Amino acid sequence: MTIKLIALDIDDTLLTSKGEILPSTATAIRTALERGIKVVLCSGRPLAGIKPYLDQLGIAGSEQYVIANGGGMIETVTGDTVTTHLINNADYRQMTAFAQERQVPFNVVSRNSEIITADRNIYWLIAVQAWENKAGILVRDPVELPGDFQIAKGVFVNDEASLDAIEADVRAEFSDHLYVVRAGREFLEIMNPNAGKGRALADLSRILNIVPAEVMAVGDEGNDIAMFHFAGTAVAMGNGTAEAKRHADFVTGANDDGGLAAAIKKYALS
């Protein structure tokens, strides 16, 4: 069946290890757009952090979409909200308290793309996230924010071994009522149970009257697997995790070797 929507993870999928878009990737995506195929960037980043890549690729207008904040929000590339699934204030406070008790770096992302942390000693990777996403960092305890303040997601941030050591405890504490997913080796995210890239992709496809067989999803990490389960064509990057590859229909080349362009040409443009 003809592909009508291509859902693309950003880090280590769309981008090389140097954080760049290969010319071959840009050409393949522009060709897809010219053929009327929706190209939807799907990321843990907020819209502000996705926009530079939209601009580079020429993805513009109120009829093009992004899946932002790990699936917590679907937005048009012009900034209009299509769907949103937020986390309530009580859960935000519980996450912050858990992080402080375990002394693990933690931040949240607001629906307006703000990065907020209660950590006075800000972990370096949280600062990098803020810079990459064109966002400042607000240092705030939950009690300093309104009692009805909601968040798009919470993020435990640390080196891989440290997150490995606490992941089971995080899941035991929160997964009974929230969606916990390893978004990368250094990121463990918590979202509304109705969020996630896969759920958001299903919601957007339904809105656009596109069936799963007409969807191609490409990613490299655990948080892309839910997209793989929905899409009729699921492609893991050659540089992806073993887990992601196990859940994909196909494995393409690595992000540094033009794997994304090759996949788009083979499965969407042929």
Order of alpha helices (4+ residues) and beta strands (2+ residues): beta-alpha-beta-alpha-beta-beta-beta-alpha-beta-beta-alpha-beta-beta-alpha-beta-beta-alpha-beta-alpha-beta-alpha-beta-alpha
